[in-house]
């Protein structure tokens, strides 16, 4: 094999480590690396097209970026599929969350009323969202958010509750916390970002992945 083969494997291992961080509790990084290496071996013609250029050339750098992004998408899909198998739900039942959706759902997720519709919480992830016409998907989202909130620290939970349940303005929140309004904004944004990440984040196909010339 030539240099492009070694480069492709190095990029595959780098991408595997990066993507694995979001799923490290479910399987070993070696599983992800192996999946990506096999992927490259099955597509040698495409890898050669992307990487068989002089090192440092613009064509080579572009090829590295293309390979890095392609491997990132494939690794994310592979990890989601294996996670779903381990937790016992179908990949089609996945819920995706962005910060806007989370902020909209928070007041309802923390409402006492939603307790009356509590689904089966035996698994870490709630599977089978049920009949959408009966509000199944909506209830699942609310309890997904509750579960994720339980994993955040007390400060994040307090900030989220004051802002989205007690409906404090940012000025009122700043006065309540004894900080500036700018700091209050930053604390809320940080708490929402951590909550969204705990939920798995937005649809991975819509994420903008940045990959440098080393595939990172």
C-alpha positions in Angstrom: 0.0 0.0 0.0 1.1 3.6 -0.5 1.1 6.8 1.6 -2.6 7.5 0.9 -3.5 4.2 2.7 -1.6 5.2 5.8 -3.1 8.7 5.7 -6.6 7.3 5.3 -6.2 5.0 8.3 -4.7 7.8 10.5 -7.7 10.0 9.6 -10.1 7.1 10.3 -8.6 6.6 13.8 -8.7 10.4 14.5 -12.3 10.7 13.5 -13.2 7.5 15.5 -11.8 9.1 18.7 -13.6 12.3 18.1 -17.0 10.8 17.4 -16.6 8.2 20.1 -16.6 10.8 22.8 -20.3 11.3 22.4 -21.0 7.5 22.8 -18.1 6.3 25.1 -20.4 4.7 27.6 -21.8 2.2 25.1 -18.8 0.7 23.3 -15.1 0.9 22.8 -13.4 3.4 20.5 -11.7 0.4 18.8 -15.1 -0.7 17.5 -15.6 2.6 15.7 -12.0 2.6 14.3 -12.5 -0.8 12.9 -15.8 0.2 11.2 -14.1 3.2 9.6 -11.0 1.3 8.5 -13.3 -1.3 6.8 -15.2 1.5 5.2 -12.0 2.9 3.7 -10.9 -0.5 2.4 -14.2 -1.0 0.6 -13.8 2.4 -1.1 -10.2 2.4 -2.2 -10.9 4.0 -5.5 -12.5 7.0 -3.8 -9.7 7.3 -1.2 -7.1 7.3 -4.0 -9.1 10.0 -5.8 -9.1 12.2 -2.7 -5.6 11.5 -1.2 -3.3 10.4 -4.0 -1.8 13.9 -4.4 1.5 15.5 -3.3 1.5 16.1 0.4 0.7 19.7 1.3 -1.0 20.5 -2.1 -4.4 22.1 -2.2 -5.8 18.9 -3.8 -4.5 16.8 -1.0 -5.8 19.2 1.7 -9.2 19.2 0.0 -9.2 15.4 -0.1 -8.4 15.2 3.6 -11.3 17.4 4.4 -13.7 15.4 2.2 -12.6 12.1 3.8 -12.8 13.5 7.3 -16.3 14.8 6.8 -17.5 11.6 5.1 -16.0 9.4 7.8 -17.5 11.6 10.5 -21.0 11.2 9.1 -20.5 7.4 8.7 -19.1 7.1 12.2 -22.0 9.0 13.7 -24.5 6.9 11.9 -22.7 3.7 13.0 -22.5 4.8 16.7 -26.2 5.8 16.8 -27.2 2.4 15.4 -25.1 0.4 17.9 -26.3 2.6 20.8 -29.9 2.0 19.7 -29.3 -1.8 19.7 -27.7 -1.8 23.1 -30.5 0.3 24.7 -33.3 -1.6 22.9 -34.9 0.9 20.7 -35.3 1.4 17.0 -33.2 4.0 15.2 -36.3 5.5 13.7 -37.6 6.3 17.2 -34.7 8.7 17.9 -35.6 12.2 19.0 -33.3 15.1 18.0 -33.0 18.3 19.9 -31.7 21.8 19.2 -31.6 24.7 21.7 -34.8 26.3 20.3 -36.8 23.1 20.7 -35.4 22.5 24.2 -36.3 26.1 25.4 -39.8 25.7 24.0 -40.4 22.4 25.8 -38.7 23.2 29.1 -41.8 24.9 30.8 -43.9 21.9 30.0 -41.2 19.3 30.8 -41.0 20.7 34.3 -44.7 21.0 34.8 -46.4 18.7 37.4 -49.2 18.0 34.9 -46.9 15.9 32.7 -46.4 13.4 35.5 -49.9 12.0 34.8 -48.6 10.8 31.4 -45.3 9.2 32.6 -44.2 6.5 30.2 -42.2 3.4 31.0 -38.8 4.6 32.2 -37.1 1.3 32.7 -34.5 1.9 30.0 -32.0 4.7 29.8 -33.6 5.9 26.6 -37.4 5.8 26.1 -38.3 3.7 23.1 -41.4 3.5 21.0 -42.8 7.0 21.2 -46.3 5.6 20.6 -49.1 7.0 18.5 -48.3 10.6 17.5 -52.0 11.3 17.3 -52.2 10.6 21.0 -49.3 12.9 21.9 -46.8 10.0 22.3 -43.9 11.8 20.7 -44.5 15.0 22.6 -44.6 13.1 26.0 -41.4 11.3 25.1 -39.6 14.5 24.5 -40.7 16.0 27.8 -39.4 13.0 29.7 -36.2 12.9 27.7 -35.6 16.5 28.8 -36.4 15.6 32.5 -33.9 12.7 32.3 -31.2 15.0 30.9 -31.8 17.7 33.5 -31.2 15.1 36.2 -27.6 14.7 34.9 -26.8 18.5 35.0 -25.4 20.1 38.1 -27.5 22.1 40.6 -26.4 25.5 39.3 -27.6 24.7 35.7 -30.8 23.3 37.0 -31.5 26.4 39.1 -30.8 28.7 36.2 -33.0 26.8 33.9 -35.9 26.6 36.4 -35.8 30.3 37.2 -35.6 31.3 33.6 -38.0 28.9 32.0 -40.4 27.8 34.8 -40.5 30.9 37.0 -40.3 33.0 33.8 -37.7 35.5 35.2 -36.5 38.1 32.7 -32.7 38.3 32.2 -32.6 41.4 34.4 -34.6 39.7 37.1 -32.4 36.7 36.9 -29.3 38.8 37.1 -30.7 40.5 40.3 -31.7 37.1 41.7 -28.2 35.7 41.1 -26.3 38.9 42.0 -24.5 39.1 38.7 -24.6 41.3 35.6 -27.2 40.8 32.9 -24.5 39.7 30.5 -23.4 37.0 32.9 -27.0 35.9 33.4 -27.3 35.5 29.6 -24.1 33.5 29.5 -25.2 31.2 32.3 -28.5 30.5 30.7 -26.9 29.9 27.3 -24.3 27.5 28.9 -27.0 25.6 30.7 -29.1 25.1 27.6 -26.1 24.1 25.6 -25.1 21.4 28.2 -28.7 20.2 28.4 -29.0 20.0 24.6 -25.7 18.1 24.4 -26.9 15.7 27.2 -29.9 15.0 25.0 -27.6 14.1 22.1 -27.9 17.4 20.2 -29.5 18.1 16.9 -29.9 15.7 14.0 -26.3 14.7 13.2 -27.0 15.0 9.5 -27.6 18.7 10.1 -24.5 19.3 12.2 -21.7 21.3 10.6 -18.5 19.3 11.2 -15.2 21.1 10.9 -12.3 18.9 10.0 -8.8 20.2 9.6 -6.0 18.7 7.4 -5.3 16.0 10.0 -8.9 14.9 9.9 -9.6 16.4 13.4 
